[in-house]
């Protein structure tokens, strides 16, 4: 849990019973839909009331500005992580599309999904389905070492581009008002 990693990339092969299914998919942590978010907030509110009544009896942590601040900071961190994960997915898709344009791979684009591997991690994360092993043409091509090397290099280029983007953003943020 206490990793020193800056991001997490999970690479998979996809499969489908539909013989037409092909292409790449880039997934990142989904945000809770509004109706579920309301339920979540209500549940959390109810839990806080329960916690407050238990704290009167010494059973739980009391509500305080410190615990409220902690929850706000956790929410901000989670939102920042989701935004960065979205950015990684966009850059990986752009890099993939520009590198593989001659092969018309039929990318299925960027999606949000509650995969545990990208949702239960505390750093920006993306799950990449690099193609459908079940597709008649794409499947055998995915097994070729040259294609595997090309795909790995493409993902690497995308990660480098993301790092450069983040470094540039940090440098812009650190500039004084006179330098802008």
BAVEX-428428 format. One record per residue (C-alpha): residue number from 0; x, y, z. Coordinates in steps of 0.05 Angstrom, whole numbers, plus 5000, padded with zeros to 4 digits. Each point is the difference from the previous one (the first is absolute). Layout:
# BAVEX-428428
[NUM,[X,Y,Z]]
...
This chain:
# BAVEX-428428
[0,[5000,5000,5000]]
[1,[5057,5048,5015]]
[2,[5031,4999,4930]]
[3,[5049,5050,4973]]
[4,[4968,4996,4931]]
[5,[4974,5062,4964]]
[6,[4949,4963,4958]]
[7,[4973,4930,4986]]
[8,[4989,4970,4931]]
[9,[4965,4933,4994]]
[10,[5006,4967,4932]]
[11,[4950,4947,4977]]
[12,[4975,4962,4939]]
[13,[4925,5003,4987]]
[14,[4953,4946,4975]]
[15,[4929,4998,4975]]
[16,[4949,4951,4973]]
[17,[4984,5052,4947]]
[18,[5049,4985,4943]]
[19,[4998,5073,4978]]
[20,[5027,5027,5066]]
[21,[5069,5029,4992]]
[22,[5044,5059,5019]]
[23,[5029,5030,5062]]
[24,[4964,5026,5061]]
[25,[5029,5047,5053]]
[26,[4965,4998,5068]]
[27,[5009,5043,5061]]
[28,[4963,5005,5066]]
[29,[4928,5019,4992]]
[30,[4967,5056,5039]]
[31,[4938,4983,5040]]
[32,[4937,5018,4960]]
[33,[4959,5057,5030]]
[34,[4944,4955,5026]]
[35,[5049,4953,5033]]
[36,[5040,5058,5025]]
[37,[4939,5026,5036]]
[38,[4989,4932,5031]]
[39,[5074,4998,5020]]
[40,[4996,5069,5032]]
[41,[4936,4982,5037]]
[42,[5032,4936,5025]]
[43,[5063,5038,5022]]
[44,[4957,5052,5034]]
[45,[4961,4946,5036]]
[46,[5065,4966,5020]]
[47,[5027,5066,5028]]
[48,[4937,5008,5042]]
[49,[5009,4929,5025]]
[50,[5074,5014,5014]]
[51,[4982,5064,5037]]
[52,[4951,4965,5045]]
[53,[5050,4944,5013]]
[54,[5054,5051,5016]]
[55,[4957,5027,5056]]
[56,[5008,4931,5030]]
[57,[5074,4996,4983]]
[58,[4992,4950,4943]]
[59,[5025,5040,4941]]
[60,[5039,5061,4976]]
[61,[4963,5065,5012]]
[62,[4982,5045,4942]]
[63,[5045,5060,4998]]
[64,[5029,5050,4951]]
[65,[5061,4954,4998]]
[66,[4960,4939,4977]]
[67,[4960,5043,4951]]
[68,[5065,5028,4971]]
[69,[5028,4930,4994]]
[70,[4938,4978,4959]]
[71,[5004,5062,4956]]
[72,[5073,4987,4985]]
[73,[4986,4927,4985]]
[74,[4945,5022,4951]]
[75,[5046,5050,4966]]
[76,[5055,4947,4994]]
[77,[4951,4950,4970]]
[78,[4974,5052,4950]]
[79,[5071,5019,4981]]
[80,[5018,4927,4990]]
[81,[4939,4988,4955]]
[82,[5017,5062,4958]]
[83,[5073,4978,4992]]
[84,[4977,4929,4982]]
[85,[4954,5031,4947]]
[86,[5059,5040,4973]]
[87,[5044,4938,4996]]
[88,[4945,4963,4962]]
[89,[4992,5058,4951]]
[90,[5075,5005,4987]]
[91,[5007,4924,4992]]
[92,[4943,4999,4950]]
[93,[5029,5059,4961]]
[94,[5068,4966,4998]]
[95,[4970,4933,4981]]
[96,[4958,5031,4945]]
[97,[5057,5039,4969]]
[98,[5049,4941,5004]]
[99,[4952,4947,4974]]
[100,[4961,5042,4950]]
[101,[5025,4958,4941]]
[102,[4970,4937,5031]]
[103,[4929,5026,5011]]
[104,[4993,4963,5066]]
[105,[4930,5025,5014]]
[106,[5011,5030,5068]]
[107,[4940,4997,5045]]
[108,[5025,5062,5037]]
[109,[5000,5022,5072]]
[110,[4951,4974,5052]]
[111,[4988,5004,5074]]
[112,[4988,4936,5039]]
[113,[5003,4978,5072]]
[114,[5056,4949,4989]]
[115,[5032,4986,5068]]
[116,[5069,5003,4970]]
[117,[4991,5074,4982]]
[118,[4949,5021,5053]]
[119,[5032,4973,5063]]
[120,[5068,5030,4990]]
[121,[5024,5066,5028]]
[122,[5037,5025,4939]]
[123,[4978,5018,4929]]
[124,[4985,4936,4963]]
[125,[4977,4974,4932]]
[126,[4980,4931,4976]]
[127,[5016,4988,4926]]
[128,[4968,4946,4959]]
[129,[5050,4997,4942]]
[130,[4955,4961,4954]]
[131,[4953,4941,4992]]
[132,[5034,4933,5000]]
[133,[4933,4971,4976]]
[134,[5001,5041,4935]]
[135,[5019,4959,4938]]
[136,[5052,5050,4975]]
[137,[5019,5039,5062]]
[138,[5009,4938,5044]]
[139,[5056,4968,4961]]
[140,[5034,5067,4989]]
[141,[5001,5011,5076]]
[142,[5040,4936,5008]]
[143,[5057,5025,4955]]
[144,[5063,5022,5038]]
[145,[5011,5060,4954]]
[146,[4929,5025,5012]]
[147,[5008,4990,5075]]
[148,[5064,5041,5000]]
[149,[4967,5054,4958]]
[150,[4941,5003,5049]]
[151,[5046,5004,5060]]
[152,[5040,5056,4968]]
[153,[4935,5038,4984]]
[154,[4977,4995,5072]]
[155,[5069,5023,5023]]
[156,[4997,5060,4953]]
[157,[4932,5018,5028]]
[158,[5025,4996,5072]]
[159,[5060,5044,4982]]
[160,[4953,5051,4968]]
[161,[4957,4999,5063]]
[162,[5061,5012,5043]]
[163,[5022,5058,4956]]
[164,[4930,5030,5004]]
[165,[5000,4995,5076]]
[166,[5071,5029,5005]]
[167,[4979,5058,4955]]
[168,[4937,5013,5042]]
[169,[5041,4999,5064]]
[170,[5051,5049,4971]]
[171,[4943,5046,4979]]
[172,[4970,4997,5070]]
[173,[5066,5017,5032]]
[174,[5012,5062,4957]]
[175,[4993,5067,5035]]
[176,[4947,5048,4974]]
[177,[5055,5041,4967]]
[178,[5024,4941,4958]]
[179,[4932,4984,4971]]
